[in-house]
């Protein structure tokens, strides 16, 4: 029997031709016409005239077709390998033809389309190929291996594997901890087999579906262009968050990185120290962010017990740090403007379900979880908490099993051990741990069952993200989709109207649906937001018009704060309302809208002047700063002076 020709080109696959007429024998008289065939023989011949490997072909003697009855037509085309031609013995499909048919079907479906969750073609992908036995995104698909095609064509494994879900093997390589600490932008994958979850758990985590498609409030669109990667998060059709990552931002987008640095100078009057971590600007470490053992503090007039009764915990910064000292620290805030990065010695390693606090007794569970879920997770923590480290359970741990929590904790512990080992042999200053790429980091923090899909227009990044999601949340891996802009005829951001909403987010004036407007002004000290009725004239009375306008403004302000990533002190000037109940309703609506924002906020009540004071944690520069540069004419002031009068 000939071997299957797996790599045959499409033009080499034989086309369907009519059967040649029977040849008369070379010797002897012509064969006389035979009598009518038996019903079994007629049915067998009828099946032989069917389609080669089509789904409409009768399978076996148990066919529902009557004697001599002809099939109505071929069934629908399906690229699944379990519907490809059967082994020789049925119909007219030989081994080589069957293998060629496998290649033909796969190649016909190879063009990526929107909603496609298959592995993308490796265009420009320079990563080492995965092992041929791998079935993941980096593995070889059906038709690329003789053994694999044979297994799929046989009648043993008819169950189709879920796309991107369980059973997807991972790429071989270094251990998770080594990959995380030796390569900037890498992420750790477990080297163990995936955890098998029961169907009820998988169904609960997948969330709701409608007509076979996931139903979720959010959608994430990832656009890769030369020199930049942009991520847009949409709630419905409204843009609520935007992230941008560029290679030149490697020195400024360092939030979460762990360094071993050297103390440059200590400023007792500022209760701070400047640390050299290898970035262009020295980072700052404040007294409250220093971690130390009170027993190690030198005794003196201030340290330890003194005549004023101060404890060792009140030690001054000059007693804790000295110039030239080596410290291990983590970045908590990116450098902004002329300010350097902010550091802390309270190091934390985030995972999918937990956050590891090394060498600490911290023990906590996210307050966003329900009381019943917190009680359940508290019992599980007693089993998985490492003896020398602290653990904080994240919101994503809702419904997590003991095995999932244990694996997440063990991976973080191995990661921390590798960081400590690297710190012992590294020269100061040095980078010990770098957060993953922007796309992987955002997906780790944001992606859950509330997202109906993550759409990526770059094949290489698509495979990387799907590998990552498949390792941490296999039940959501089929929601990672590849977007083919050429096939769709429209770029991904144009399809979802992202650019249009970005241009509006850069304006100082925001229009409300009712005709009102917001004026957003940013200064060095704070951000001011003014609410106006604008074209909204109402229909009942002034109080009702103002009340409705303020309610609409409260929702839009919360969205603009997230979209523009505005941090620091924020003052909002709502339109004055006479009725106190209306004031309470507006502030309640505003706080409820901010509850969807994962960045920490604090909102105070409306003052007598109708002002609302609030703070929002600032981690990095805002949207306007990340997408703009200072004007060379006015240096960002917005004014050009008349030089003739000066």
C-alpha positions in Angstrom: 0.0 0.0 0.0 1.4 3.4 -0.9 2.3 5.9 1.8 0.1 9.0 2.2 1.4 12.0 0.4 0.9 14.6 3.2 2.7 17.5 1.6 1.0 17.3 -1.8 0.0 20.6 -3.3 -3.6 21.4 -4.2 -3.0 21.1 -7.9 -1.7 17.6 -7.4 -4.9 16.4 -5.8 -6.9 14.3 -8.4 -10.2 15.7 -9.5 -13.4 13.7 -9.6 -13.7 11.9 -13.0 -16.5 9.6 -14.2 -15.8 5.9 -14.0 -14.5 4.4 -17.3 -16.7 1.9 -19.1 -15.9 -1.8 -18.3 -13.3 -3.3 -20.6 -14.1 -6.6 -22.5 -11.9 -9.5 -21.8 -8.9 -10.1 -24.2 -9.8 -13.6 -25.0 -13.1 -15.4 -25.5 -16.5 -14.2 -26.4 -17.9 -11.0 -25.0 -19.5 -11.3 -21.7 -23.2 -11.6 -21.9 -25.4 -9.1 -20.1 -26.1 -10.2 -16.6 -29.4 -10.2 -15.0 -30.6 -7.5 -12.6 -28.5 -7.0 -9.4 -29.7 -8.1 -6.1 -31.0 -5.3 -3.7 -27.8 -5.5 -1.7 -25.6 -5.3 -4.8 -27.5 -2.4 -6.2 -27.2 -0.5 -2.9 -23.5 -1.2 -2.8 -23.0 0.1 -6.3 -25.1 3.2 -5.5 -22.8 4.0 -2.6 -19.7 3.6 -4.8 -21.1 6.3 -7.1 -21.4 8.8 -4.2 -19.1 11.7 -3.3 -15.5 10.9 -2.3 -15.5 11.5 1.5 -18.5 13.9 1.5 -20.7 14.0 4.5 -23.7 13.0 2.4 -22.2 9.6 1.6 -24.0 6.7 3.1 -21.9 5.0 5.8 -22.1 1.2 5.9 -24.9 -1.2 5.3 -27.2 0.6 7.9 -27.9 3.4 5.4 -31.4 4.8 5.5 -31.5 4.9 1.6 -33.9 2.5 0.0 -33.0 0.0 -2.6 -31.7 1.8 -5.7 -32.6 5.2 -4.1 -30.2 8.0 -5.0 -28.9 10.5 -2.4 -30.4 13.9 -2.7 -27.0 15.7 -2.7 -23.8 16.1 -0.7 -23.9 17.3 2.9 -22.5 20.5 4.2 -18.8 21.0 4.0 -17.0 20.6 7.3 -13.3 21.0 7.9 -13.3 18.7 11.0 -10.9 15.8 10.6 -13.5 13.3 12.0 -15.6 14.0 8.9 -12.8 13.4 6.4 -12.7 10.3 4.1 -12.7 6.9 5.9 -9.9 4.4 5.4 -9.9 2.2 2.3 -12.6 -0.4 2.2 -15.6 2.0 1.8 -16.2 4.0 -1.4 -13.4 4.8 -3.7 -11.0 6.7 -1.4 -7.5 5.2 -1.2 -4.9 6.0 1.4 -3.0 8.6 -0.7 -6.2 10.2 -1.9 -7.5 10.4 1.7 -4.3 12.1 2.9 -4.5 14.6 0.0 -8.1 15.3 0.8 -7.0 16.2 4.4 -4.5 18.7 3.1 -7.0 20.1 0.6 -9.7 20.8 3.2 -7.2 22.3 5.7 -5.6 24.5 3.1 -9.0 25.7 1.8 -9.8 26.9 5.4 -6.3 28.4 6.1 -7.2 32.0 5.6 -7.8 33.7 9.0 -11.2 35.3 9.4 -12.9 37.2 12.2 -14.0 34.9 14.9 -11.3 32.4 13.8 -9.8 30.8 16.9 -7.4 28.4 15.1 -3.7 29.0 15.3 -2.6 31.7 12.9 0.0 31.1 10.2 3.5 31.9 11.5 4.1 35.0 9.5 7.4 36.5 10.6 7.4 34.3 13.8 11.0 33.6 14.7 10.2 31.6 17.8 11.5 28.0 17.9 8.9 25.5 16.6 7.0 23.4 19.1 7.3 19.7 19.4 5.4 17.8 16.7 3.3 16.1 19.4 2.0 19.4 20.7 -1.6 20.1 20.0 -1.5 23.8 21.1 -1.2 26.9 19.2 2.4 26.2 18.5 1.9 22.6 17.6 1.3 20.9 14.2 -2.3 20.7 13.1 -4.2 18.0 11.3 -2.7 17.3 7.9 0.9 18.1 8.9 1.7 14.7 10.3 0.9 11.3 8.9 0.2 9.8 12.3 -2.0 12.7 13.3 -4.0 12.5 10.1 -4.4 8.8 10.5 -5.7 9.1 14.0 -8.2 11.8 13.0 -9.4 9.8 10.0 -9.9 6.7 12.0 -13.2 6.0 13.7 -11.7 5.8 17.2 -11.6 9.5 18.2 -14.8 11.1 16.9 -15.1 13.7 19.7 -14.0 17.1 18.6 -11.6 18.9 20.9 -12.8 22.2 22.1 -10.9 25.1 20.4 -8.2 26.5 22.6 -9.5 24.8 25.7 -8.5 21.8 27.7 -6.1 19.4 26.2 -3.9 22.0 24.5 -0.4 21.1 25.4 2.2 23.8 26.0 5.5 24.6 24.4 8.6 23.1 25.9 11.1 25.4 27.4 12.5 26.7 30.6 10.6 26.6 33.8 8.1 29.2 34.7 10.3 31.0 37.2 13.3 31.1 35.0 11.3 32.5 32.1 9.8 35.2 34.2 13.0 36.5 35.7 15.5 36.2 32.8 13.5 37.7 30.0 11.8 41.1 30.1 8.2 40.8 28.9 8.0 37.0 29.4 5.4 35.2 31.4 5.5 31.9 33.3 3.7 28.8 32.2 3.1 25.7 34.3 5.1 22.7 33.2 2.5 20.4 34.5 -0.5 18.9 32.9 -3.7 21.1 32.8 -6.1 20.7 35.6 -9.2 18.8 34.6 -12.3 20.6 35.6 -15.8 19.2 35.7 -18.4 20.4 33.2 -20.4 22.3 35.8 -17.3 24.4 36.7 -16.4 25.0 33.1 -20.0 26.0 32.2 -20.1 28.4 35.1 -16.8 30.0 34.2 -17.6 30.3 30.5 -20.6 32.5 31.4 -23.7 33.0 29.3 -24.0 32.2 25.6 -26.5 33.1 22.9 -26.8 31.1 19.7 -23.4 29.5 20.4 -21.6 32.9 20.9 -20.4 34.2 24.3 -22.5 37.0 25.8 -20.4 39.6 27.7 -20.4 43.2 28.5 -16.9 43.9 27.3 -14.8 43.4 24.2 -11.0 43.9 23.9 -9.5 44.9 20.6 -5.7 44.6 20.2 -4.1 46.5 17.3 -0.4 45.9 16.4 1.3 48.4 14.2 5.1 49.0 13.5 6.5 50.5 16.7 3.3 50.4 18.8 0.7 48.1 20.3 -2.7 49.6 21.2 -5.4 47.9 23.3 -8.9 49.2 23.4 -11.5 47.9 26.0 -15.1 48.5 25.0 -18.3 48.3 27.1 -20.9 47.6 24.5 -19.8 50.0 21.8 -18.4 52.7 24.1 -14.6 52.9 24.6 -13.8 52.9 28.3 -10.0 52.1 28.5 -7.1 52.5 26.1 -3.5 51.3 26.5 -0.5 51.9 24.3 2.9 50.3 24.4 6.0 51.3 22.4 9.6 50.1 22.5 10.8 53.6 23.5 8.6 53.4 26.6 10.7 50.6 28.2 12.3 53.2 30.5 9.0 54.8 31.6 6.5 51.9 31.6 8.1 49.9 34.4 5.3 49.6 36.9 5.6 46.2 38.7 9.2 45.5 37.8 11.6 44.3 40.5 15.1 45.7 40.7 18.2 45.5 42.9 19.4 49.0 43.3 21.9 51.1 45.1 21.2 54.0 47.4 22.5 57.3 45.9 21.6 59.7 48.7 19.4 59.9 51.7 17.3 63.1 52.4 16.2 63.1 56.1 14.2 66.3 55.6 12.1 64.7 52.9 12.1 61.3 54.6 13.1 59.8 51.3 16.1 58.2 49.5 17.0 58.2 45.9 17.8 54.8 44.4 19.7 54.0 41.3 17.9 51.2 39.5 19.5 51.6 36.1 16.8 54.0 34.6 17.6 57.5 33.3 16.1 59.1 36.4 16.8 57.9 40.0 13.8 56.4 41.7 12.5 57.6 45.1 11.9 55.4 48.1 10.0 57.0 51.0 10.3 56.2 54.6 6.9 54.5 54.8 7.8 52.1 52.0 10.9 50.8 53.7 10.7 47.3 55.1 13.0 46.4 58.0 13.3 44.4 61.2 13.1 46.7 64.3 15.7 44.6 66.0 18.3 45.5 63.3 17.9 49.2 63.9 21.0 50.8 65.6 20.4 52.1 69.1 20.6 55.9 69.6 18.8 58.9 70.8 15.9 58.2 68.4 16.1 54.5 67.6 14.9 52.1 70.2 13.7 53.3 73.6 14.6 56.9 74.3 13.7 59.5 76.9 10.7 60.4 74.8 9.5 56.8 74.8 9.7 56.3 71.1 9.7 52.7 69.8 12.1 51.1 67.3 9.3 51.3 64.7 9.8 55.1 64.7 13.4 54.9 63.3 14.4 57.6 61.0 15.3 57.0 57.4 19.0 57.8 57.9 19.1 54.9 60.4 17.6 52.5 57.9 19.4 53.4 54.8 22.9 54.6 54.0 24.6 55.8 50.8 25.9 52.9 48.7 23.7 50.3 50.4 22.1 47.6 48.1 18.3 47.3 48.3 15.7 45.1 46.6 12.6 47.0 45.6 9.7 47.1 43.3 8.2 50.0 41.2 4.7 51.1 42.2 4.4 54.2 40.1 5.9 55.0 36.7 8.1 58.1 36.2 5.9 61.0 35.2 7.3 64.2 33.8 10.2 65.4 35.9 9.5 62.9 38.7 11.2 59.6 39.0 9.6 56.2 39.6 8.3 55.5 43.1 9.6 52.3 44.9 8.6 50.1 47.7 10.3 47.2 49.5 6.9 45.5 50.0 7.4 43.3 47.0 4.4 41.5 45.5 4.1 39.0 42.7 0.7 38.9 40.9 -0.7 35.6 39.6 -4.0 34.7 38.0 -5.8 33.9 41.3 -3.4 35.1 44.0 -0.8 37.7 44.8 2.3 36.5 46.7 3.8 38.8 49.3 7.3 37.3 50.0 8.5 37.0 53.5 5.3 38.3 55.0 2.4 37.1 57.1 -0.2 39.1 55.0 -3.4 37.2 54.6 -6.4 38.7 52.7 -9.2 38.1 50.2 -10.6 40.6 47.7 -13.6 42.6 49.1 -15.3 42.5 45.7 -16.2 38.8 46.4 -19.4 37.8 48.2 -19.3 36.8 51.8 -20.1 33.2 51.0 -17.3 33.0 48.5 -14.8 34.7 50.9 -15.6 32.1 53.5 -15.0 29.3 51.0 -11.7 30.7 49.9 -10.6 31.3 53.4 -10.9 27.6 54.1 -8.9 26.8 50.9 -6.2 29.3 51.9 -5.4 27.3 55.0 -4.3 24.4 52.7 -2.4 26.3 50.1 -0.7 29.2 51.9 3.1 28.8 52.0 4.6 29.0 55.4 7.0 31.9 54.9 5.0 34.1 52.5 1.8 36.0 52.5 -1.1 35.6 50.1 -3.9 37.9 48.8 -6.7 36.2 46.9 -7.8 38.2 43.8 -11.3 38.6 42.5 -10.5 36.3 39.6 -10.3 33.4 42.2 -14.1 33.3 42.4 -15.0 29.6 41.9 -11.4 28.5 41.8 -10.6 25.0 43.1 -8.0 23.9 45.6 -5.7 22.5 42.9 -5.9 25.8 40.9 -5.0 27.9 43.9 -2.2 25.5 44.9 -0.7 25.5 41.4 -0.9 29.3 41.2 0.8 29.7 44.6 3.5 27.1 43.8 4.3 28.9 40.5 4.6 32.2 42.3 6.9 30.7 45.0 9.2 29.2 42.3 9.2 32.6 40.6 10.3 34.3 43.8 13.0 31.7 44.5 14.4 32.4 41.0 14.3 36.2 41.7 16.3 35.8 44.9 18.8 33.5 43.2 19.3 36.0 40.4 19.7 38.8 43.0 22.6 37.0 44.6 24.6 36.8 41.4 23.6 40.1 39.8 25.6 43.3 39.8 23.9 46.4 41.1 21.8 48.0 39.6 20.0 45.2 37.8 16.5 44.2 36.6 15.4 41.0 38.4 11.8 40.7 37.2 10.0 42.4 34.4 6.2 42.5 33.9 4.9 40.8 30.7 4.1 42.6 27.5 1.3 45.1 27.7 -1.3 42.7 26.0 -0.5 39.8 28.4 -0.5 42.1 31.4 -3.9 43.6 30.6 -5.4 40.2 29.9 -4.1 38.9 33.2 -5.7 41.8 35.1 -8.9 42.3 33.1 -9.9 39.2 31.1 -12.8 37.2 32.6 -16.1 35.7 31.6 -17.6 39.2 31.3 -15.6 39.6 28.1 -17.3 38.2 25.0 -14.0 38.1 23.1 -10.5 39.4 22.7 -9.8 40.2 19.1 -6.1 40.5 17.9 -5.0 41.5 14.4 -1.4 40.2 14.7 -0.9 36.4 14.2 2.2 36.1 16.4 0.7 38.0 19.3 -2.5 36.1 18.8 -0.7 32.8 19.4 1.2 34.1 22.4 -2.0 35.4 24.0 -4.0 32.2 23.3 -1.2 30.1 24.8 -1.2 32.3 27.9 -5.0 32.2 28.3 -5.0 28.5 27.6 -2.6 28.0 30.5 -4.5 30.1 33.1 -8.1 30.0 32.0 -8.7 27.2 29.4 -12.4 27.7 29.6 -11.9 31.2 28.1 -9.3 30.3 25.4 -11.9 30.0 22.7 -12.8 33.7 23.1 -9.4 34.8 21.8 -9.9 35.5 18.1 -7.8 36.4 15.2 -8.9 39.4 13.1 -7.9 39.5 9.4 -8.1 43.1 8.3 -7.4 42.3 4.7 -10.3 39.8 4.6 -12.6 42.1 6.4 -11.7 45.1 4.3 -11.5 47.3 7.4 -8.9 47.8 10.2 -9.8 46.5 13.6 -10.0 49.9 15.2 -12.1 51.3 12.4 -14.6 48.4 12.7 -15.2 49.1 16.4 -15.0 52.9 16.0 -12.1 53.2 18.3 -10.3 56.0 16.5 -13.4 58.1 16.4 -13.8 57.8 20.1 -10.1 58.4 20.8 -10.3 61.8 18.9 -13.2 62.8 21.1 -11.4 61.7 24.3 -8.6 64.1 23.4 -10.9 67.2 23.3 -11.4 69.3 26.3 -15.1 69.5 25.6 -17.3 66.4 25.9 -20.9 66.5 24.7 -23.7 64.6 26.5 -26.5 62.8 24.8 -29.1 65.3 26.2 -27.3 68.3 24.9 -25.3 69.1 28.0 -21.5 69.2 28.1 -18.4 68.6 30.2 -15.3 70.8 30.2 -12.1 68.9 31.4 -9.1 71.0 32.2 -5.8 69.5 33.5 -3.3 71.4 35.5 -0.1 70.6 37.4 -2.0 70.5 40.7 -5.3 68.9 39.9 -7.9 68.3 37.2 -11.1 70.4 37.0 -14.3 69.2 35.4 -17.2 71.7 34.8 -20.7 70.5 34.1 -22.9 72.6 31.8 -26.5 72.2 30.6 -25.5 73.5 27.1 -28.3 72.7 24.7 -30.3 70.8 27.3 -33.3 73.0 28.0 -35.5 70.4 29.7 -39.3 70.2 29.7 -40.5 70.3 33.3 -38.7 72.8 35.5 -35.2 74.1 36.2 -34.6 71.7 39.1 -35.6 68.7 37.1 -33.5 69.7 34.2 -30.4 70.3 36.3 -31.0 67.0 38.2 -31.3 64.9 35.0 -28.3 66.7 33.5 -26.1 66.0 36.5 -27.1 62.3 36.6 -26.0 61.9 33.0 -22.8 63.9 33.7 -22.0 61.6 36.6 -22.0 58.5 34.4 -20.0 60.2 31.7 -17.4 61.6 34.1 -16.7 58.2 35.5 -16.1 56.9 31.9 -13.9 59.8 31.0 -11.7 59.3 34.1 -11.1 55.7 33.1 -10.6 56.4 29.4 -8.3 59.4 29.9 -6.6 57.7 32.9 -6.8 60.9 34.9 -5.2 60.6 38.4 -4.5 62.7 41.4 -6.9 65.3 42.8 -10.0 65.9 40.8 -12.7 68.6 41.4 -16.1 68.4 39.7 -18.4 71.4 39.5 -21.9 70.0 39.2 -24.7 72.4 38.5 -26.3 73.6 41.8 -29.3 71.7 43.0 -31.7 72.9 45.7 -33.2 69.6 46.8 -30.8 67.5 49.0 -32.3 64.2 47.8 -31.3 65.1 44.2 -27.7 65.8 45.5 -27.6 62.4 47.2 -28.9 60.6 44.1 -26.2 62.3 41.9 -23.3 61.3 44.3 -24.7 57.8 44.6 -24.9 57.4 40.9 -21.4 58.7 40.5 -20.0 56.3 43.1 -21.8 53.4 41.5 -20.3 54.3 38.1 -16.8 54.5 39.7 -17.2 51.0 41.2 -16.5 49.5 37.8 -13.1 51.2 37.8 -10.4 49.0 39.2 -8.2 51.9 40.0 -8.6 53.0 43.6 -10.8 56.1 44.0 -12.1 58.1 47.0 -15.1 60.4 46.6 -16.4 63.0 49.1 -19.9 64.4 49.4 -21.1 67.4 47.4 -20.2 70.7 49.1 -22.6 73.6 49.5 -21.2 75.1 46.3 -22.0 72.0 44.3 -18.3 70.8 44.2 -17.3 67.2 44.5 -13.7 66.5 45.6 -12.2 63.1 44.8 -8.9 61.4 44.3 -7.9 58.7 41.8 -4.7 56.7 42.1 -2.2 57.8 39.5 0.0 55.0 38.1 1.2 56.4 34.8 0.7 59.3 32.4 -2.7 59.8 31.1 -4.2 59.3 27.6 -3.4 62.9 26.4 0.2 62.7 27.5 0.8 59.3 26.0 -0.6 60.4 22.6 0.9 63.9 22.3 4.0 66.0 22.6 4.6 69.5 23.8 4.0 72.1 21.2 7.3 73.5 19.9 5.8 77.0 19.5 4.2 77.5 22.9 5.9 74.7 25.0 2.4 73.5 26.0 1.0 76.7 27.3 -1.5 77.2 24.5 -0.4 80.8 24.1 2.0 82.6 21.8 3.2 86.0 23.0 3.5 89.1 20.9 7.3 89.5 20.8 7.0 93.0 19.4 5.5 94.3 22.6 8.0 92.5 24.9 
